[in-house]
Every structure is written in C-alpha cells, then in structure tokens.
Amino acid sequence: MLTLAIGFGLGFIGYLPPGNINLTVVQLALHDTKSRLRSFILIATIMEFLYCLGCLVGLDLLMQQPVLVIVLQWLAVVIFTLLGLLSFFHDENAVKVQSISGFRRGLIAVFINPLQIPFWLVWGVYLSDKLKGAVLWTALFAIITALGTTLILWVYAIGGKKLIEFLKLERKLMDRVIGLVLLTLAVFQLLKLLHGHIS
C-alpha cells in the first residue's frame, strides 16, 4: 500500500509546479469547452501511464545485469543529492512561467515530454526493490500514478489562476520541502547500499 501511495504522490507532485501541461489545463478551463478540457486531461493521464510503465518495465530489463544494478543505484544517490541541493539554491529569477495557448500545442507538450523519462528512471531505481519486477504490480503502480496526475490536473482546472499565483508566492518553501525529501531519499538509498555492501 505504501508503494502505491508513493506512486499516487509522484503522479500528483510531478505536475504540481506550473508548466506547459497544467497551464494548458488552466487555459482550456477558462476559455474552451468542457469536452476539450476532459479530452486533454484524459490524454495527459494516458501518456503519464505509458511513460511510467514503459520506463519501469525497461528499467527492470536493464537491471537484470548485476553490475548495472549497482551503478544505477549509486547514480540514483548522486542524482537525488544533486537535485536536493539544487532545490535549496534555486534561482527564482531564472524560472519564468510561460503561458501556453492552444489545444494542439498542449498536446505536443503531453506527447513529447522528455523530462518524464529520467524522472521515472531515477524513481524506478529507488522503487525497484518494492516493485520486484512484477509486471502486473508495476502496471497497477503506473495506473495509481496516472490517477495522481489526473487529480492535480483537475485541481488546476478548478483552481486555475489562484493556484498558480499561490505556487509562485510559495516557490521558495516548495523548493526547500522538495530538497529535503530528495536529500532524505539519497541518504536512505546510500544506507541501503552500504548495508548491502557490508552484509
């Protein structure tokens, strides 16, 4: 149950910061038909499921190589640490949320979302022991993750501009919380590796 809760949380948090996809949802909610809004959220949900499932299944095949497993696990420690530290030293002026208009441009952002691949590969390394390579369990995890994505996109559709303004104001706090979570995960992953090496 904890693993599924993590999946739901990742699907939710992954689309929490304002970006092309959730800003498209806001614009569709304000200026377009409900049917196009529902279609867009459905497509985004399906693509999140496919990205998550594809990366986790592909990673499982790669991790059948023992040496590669160790390399990826140490790489996850490094990436979690770097992302955590970057969250603390985040330059607010460097981040400018650009509005995106149009249903088609939004769909392009959904289909071509290269950031999701490293996102799920890194988290896949962390979750590999919990998913244990079971395809059905991994598929269920991907479905739960997609539901988290659906929820946050509907929150954007309903909350709209107020949510974006709130996230802009609380950006520094959000970055620090995310940074702490990532650094904690890096420590846990490191301890797990060291414990396995000692034993």
C-alpha positions in Angstrom: 0.0 0.0 0.0 2.9 2.4 0.8 4.3 1.8 -2.7 1.0 2.7 -4.3 0.7 5.8 -2.1 4.2 6.8 -3.3 3.1 6.3 -6.9 0.0 8.5 -6.4 2.1 11.1 -4.7 4.6 11.1 -7.6 1.9 11.5 -10.2 0.4 14.4 -8.2 3.7 16.2 -7.3 5.2 15.7 -10.8 2.6 18.1 -12.3 2.3 20.4 -9.3 4.9 23.0 -10.4 3.4 25.3 -13.1 4.4 24.1 -16.6 3.1 23.7 -20.1 0.7 20.9 -19.4 -1.0 22.3 -16.3 -1.1 25.8 -17.8 -2.8 24.4 -20.8 -5.4 22.9 -18.5 -6.0 26.3 -16.9 -6.4 28.0 -20.3 -8.8 25.3 -21.5 -10.8 25.5 -18.3 -11.1 29.3 -18.7 -11.6 29.7 -22.5 -12.5 26.4 -24.1 -15.3 23.7 -24.0 -15.5 21.2 -21.2 -15.3 18.3 -23.7 -11.9 19.5 -24.9 -10.7 20.0 -21.3 -11.8 16.5 -20.4 -10.1 15.1 -23.5 -6.9 16.9 -22.8 -6.7 15.6 -19.2 -7.6 12.1 -20.3 -4.8 12.1 -22.9 -2.3 13.5 -20.4 -3.3 10.8 -17.9 -2.8 8.0 -20.5 0.6 9.4 -21.5 1.7 9.6 -17.9 0.7 5.9 -17.5 2.6 4.9 -20.7 5.7 6.9 -19.7 5.7 5.4 -16.2 5.0 1.8 -17.3 7.5 2.0 -20.2 10.3 3.4 -18.1 9.8 1.0 -15.2 9.5 -2.1 -17.4 12.5 -1.1 -19.5 14.5 -0.4 -16.3 13.6 -3.8 -15.0 15.1 -5.4 -18.1 18.2 -3.4 -17.7 18.5 -4.2 -14.0 18.9 -7.9 -14.7 22.6 -7.1 -15.2 24.1 -7.2 -11.6 26.9 -4.7 -12.3 24.4 -2.2 -14.0 22.1 -2.5 -10.9 24.9 -1.3 -8.6 25.9 1.5 -11.0 22.3 2.7 -11.3 21.7 2.6 -7.6 24.8 4.7 -6.9 23.7 7.0 -9.7 20.4 7.4 -8.0 22.1 8.6 -4.8 24.1 11.2 -6.8 21.0 12.4 -8.7 18.9 12.6 -5.6 21.6 14.6 -3.8 22.2 17.0 -6.7 18.5 17.6 -7.2 18.1 18.2 -3.5 20.9 20.7 -3.3 19.8 22.5 -6.4 16.3 22.9 -4.8 17.9 24.9 -2.0 20.0 27.1 -4.3 17.2 27.6 -6.8 17.3 31.0 -8.5 13.7 32.3 -8.5 14.5 34.8 -11.2 15.7 32.1 -13.5 12.3 30.5 -13.6 9.7 32.2 -15.7 6.4 30.5 -16.3 5.4 31.0 -19.9 1.8 30.7 -20.7 1.0 28.3 -23.5 -2.1 28.7 -25.7 -3.9 26.3 -27.9 -5.1 22.7 -27.6 -2.6 21.4 -30.2 0.4 23.0 -28.5 -0.7 21.5 -25.2 -1.0 18.0 -26.8 2.6 18.4 -28.2 3.8 19.0 -24.7 1.9 15.9 -23.5 3.3 13.6 -26.2 6.8 15.0 -26.2 7.7 15.2 -22.6 11.4 14.1 -22.4 11.7 15.1 -18.7 9.4 12.1 -17.7 11.9 9.6 -18.9 14.8 10.5 -16.5 12.2 11.2 -13.8 10.8 7.6 -13.9 14.2 6.0 -14.5 15.5 7.6 -11.3 12.5 6.8 -9.2 12.4 3.3 -10.8 15.8 2.6 -9.3 14.6 3.7 -5.9 11.4 1.6 -6.2 12.9 -1.5 -7.9 13.0 -3.5 -4.6 9.4 -2.7 -3.9 8.0 -3.4 -7.4 10.2 -6.6 -7.6 9.9 -6.8 -11.4 6.2 -8.0 -11.3 4.6 -6.7 -14.5 1.0 -6.6 -13.0 2.2 -4.9 -9.9 4.2 -2.4 -12.0 1.1 -1.8 -14.2 -1.0 -1.2 -11.1 1.6 1.2 -9.8 1.5 3.1 -13.2 -2.3 3.3 -13.0 -2.2 4.8 -9.5 0.4 7.2 -10.6 -1.8 8.3 -13.6 -4.7 8.8 -11.1 -2.4 11.2 -9.1 -1.7 13.1 -12.4 -5.5 13.2 -13.1 -6.2 14.7 -9.7 -3.6 17.5 -9.9 -4.7 18.4 -13.4 -8.4 18.7 -12.3 -7.2 20.8 -9.3 -5.6 23.1 -11.8 -8.8 23.1 -13.9 -10.8 24.1 -10.9 -8.3 26.3 -9.0 -6.8 27.9 -12.1 -5.0 31.2 -11.7 -5.3 31.3 -7.9 -3.3 28.1 -7.6 -0.6 29.4 -10.0 -0.3 32.6 -8.0 -0.1 30.7 -4.7 2.6 28.4 -6.1 4.6 31.4 -7.3 4.5 33.0 -3.9 5.4 29.8 -2.1 8.0 28.7 -4.5 10.9 29.0 -2.1 9.1 26.9 0.6 8.2 24.3 -2.0 11.8 24.1 -3.2 13.0 23.6 0.3 10.5 20.8 1.1 11.3 19.0 -2.2 15.0 19.5 -1.5 14.6 17.9 2.0 12.7 15.0 0.6 15.2 14.3 -2.1 18.2 14.5 0.3 16.4 12.2 2.7 15.8 9.7 -0.2 19.5 10.0 -1.1 20.5 9.1 2.5 18.1 6.1 2.6 19.4 4.9 -0.7 23.0 5.3 0.4 22.4 3.5 3.7 20.7 0.6 1.8 23.7 0.3 -0.5 26.2 0.4 2.4 24.2 -2.1 4.4 24.1 -4.5 1.4 27.8 -4.0 0.8 28.7 -4.7 4.5 26.4 -7.7 4.7 
